Amino acid sequence: MLSLTNEMKREIIMEHYNSPNNKVEDITKISNFENFRKIRMDSDSCIDDITIYLDIENDVIKNAYFSGVACAISTASTDILCDMVKNKSEKDALYIISQYENMLYEKEYDSEVLEELNAFSETHKQAARIKCATLGAFGISKILNGENDE
């Protein structure tokens, strides 16, 4: 298991919150934007209101982005997930998400596949934050399972 100190976890979360790699203000500025599947996700318990965009070709996620406003936990976890699912098959992406959800809900999980997502291993101690930590994961899963905003 990847061993991260609490300080390392905070650093990972704040880095992805302050400088997300996959957050876009305007998806139309991304080439091929018309090929992206998208879904809007929001929370009734936090400020989170994001749209997730996936470009999937031949069952492989070519690109993943998100836009909108979200708290640190939601922004960071969505950003890391976008990084992790790029160039993965839909099946592999769903496996990563399932392991992430297992970790958050204190079930057995494969920490090796989670990489930086291990920064959220203590989230279960703050039950209200689980929804923030899973918003992006649920959105990606919904798209991969055929749900899509028109």
matplotlib code that plots the C-alpha trace (Angstrom):
import matplotlib.pyplot as plt

x = [0.0, 1.2, 2.0, 1.1, 1.5, -1.4, 0.8, 1.4, -2.3, -3.1, -0.4, -1.9, -5.4, -4.4, -2.2, -5.1, -7.5, -5.3, -3.9, -6.2, -4.8, -8.1, -10.4, -11.6, -13.5, -14.8, -14.9, -15.5, -11.8, -10.8, -10.3, -12.9, -15.2, -18.3, -17.2, -17.2, -19.9, -20.9, -22.8, -23.6, -23.2, -24.2, -24.5, -27.3, -24.8, -21.9, -21.2, -20.2, -21.7, -19.5, -19.8, -17.6, -16.6, -15.2, -13.9, -14.2, -13.1, -13.1, -13.8, -10.8, -11.0, -8.9, -9.5, -11.3, -12.1, -14.4, -15.8, -17.7, -17.3, -16.5, -14.9, -11.3, -12.2, -14.5, -12.2, -9.1, -10.7, -12.3, -9.0, -7.0, -9.7, -9.6, -5.8, -6.2, -8.8, -7.1, -5.9, -7.6, -10.3, -13.8, -13.4, -10.1, -11.6, -14.6, -12.3, -10.3, -13.5, -14.8, -11.6, -11.8, -15.4, -14.4, -11.7, -14.1, -16.7, -14.2, -14.4, -11.4, -9.7, -6.5, -4.5, -1.9, -4.3, -5.4, -2.1, -2.8, -6.5, -5.0, -4.9, -8.6, -8.2, -9.3, -12.5, -14.7, -14.0, -16.0, -19.1, -20.4, -17.3, -17.8, -20.4, -17.8, -15.1, -17.4, -19.1, -16.6, -16.4, -20.1, -20.2, -17.5, -19.3, -22.6, -21.1, -19.3, -22.6, -24.4, -25.9, -25.2, -26.5, -27.7]
y = [0.0, 3.5, 5.2, 8.9, 11.1, 13.5, 16.3, 14.6, 14.0, 17.7, 18.7, 16.5, 17.7, 21.4, 21.1, 19.6, 22.2, 25.2, 24.1, 21.5, 19.9, 19.1, 22.0, 24.0, 27.2, 26.7, 23.2, 24.7, 25.8, 22.1, 20.5, 17.8, 19.2, 18.1, 14.4, 14.7, 13.1, 15.2, 15.1, 17.8, 16.8, 18.9, 18.5, 19.6, 19.7, 21.7, 24.3, 21.5, 22.1, 20.6, 19.2, 16.3, 15.8, 12.5, 11.9, 8.1, 6.4, 2.6, 2.0, 4.1, 7.4, 9.7, 12.9, 13.9, 17.4, 19.2, 22.7, 24.5, 25.3, 22.9, 22.6, 21.5, 17.8, 17.6, 19.6, 17.6, 14.2, 15.0, 16.3, 13.3, 10.9, 12.8, 12.2, 8.6, 7.6, 9.1, 6.5, 3.7, 1.4, 2.0, -1.3, -0.2, 3.2, 1.6, -0.6, 2.4, 4.1, 1.0, 0.7, 4.4, 4.0, 0.9, 2.9, 5.7, 3.4, 1.4, -1.8, -3.9, -2.1, -2.2, 0.8, 0.3, 1.3, 4.5, 6.3, 9.9, 9.0, 7.5, 11.1, 10.6, 7.5, 9.4, 10.9, 8.3, 10.0, 13.1, 11.4, 14.7, 14.9, 11.5, 13.1, 15.7, 13.1, 10.9, 13.5, 13.3, 9.5, 9.1, 11.4, 9.5, 6.2, 7.6, 8.6, 5.2, 3.5, 5.3, 8.4, 11.6, 15.2, 16.3]
z = [0.0, -0.8, 2.4, 2.6, 5.6, 6.5, 5.2, 1.9, 1.5, 2.2, -0.3, -3.0, -2.4, -2.4, -5.4, -7.5, -6.0, -6.6, -10.0, -11.5, -14.7, -16.2, -15.4, -18.4, -18.4, -22.0, -23.4, -26.9, -26.9, -26.8, -30.2, -30.9, -28.2, -30.1, -29.6, -25.8, -23.7, -20.8, -17.5, -15.0, -11.3, -8.3, -4.6, -2.2, 0.7, -0.8, -3.5, -5.9, -9.4, -12.1, -15.6, -16.6, -20.2, -21.6, -25.1, -25.7, -28.8, -29.3, -25.6, -24.6, -22.8, -24.9, -22.8, -19.6, -18.4, -16.0, -15.5, -12.9, -9.2, -6.4, -3.0, -2.5, -2.0, -5.1, -7.3, -6.3, -6.6, -9.9, -11.3, -10.2, -11.6, -14.9, -15.0, -14.1, -16.6, -19.6, -22.1, -20.1, -21.3, -20.0, -18.0, -16.4, -15.6, -13.9, -11.9, -10.6, -9.6, -7.9, -5.9, -5.0, -3.8, -1.8, -0.1, 0.7, 2.1, 4.1, 2.1, 0.8, -2.1, -4.2, -3.1, -5.8, -8.6, -6.8, -6.8, -5.7, -4.9, -1.8, -0.5, 0.3, 2.5, 5.6, 4.0, 5.6, 9.0, 7.7, 6.3, 4.8, 2.6, 1.0, -1.4, -2.4, -2.9, -5.1, -7.2, -10.1, -9.8, -10.0, -13.0, -14.9, -14.0, -15.3, -18.6, -18.9, -18.2, -21.0, -19.2, -21.0, -21.0, -24.4]

ax = plt.figure().add_subplot(projection="3d")
ax.plot(x, y, z, "-o")
ax.set_aspect("equal")
plt.show()
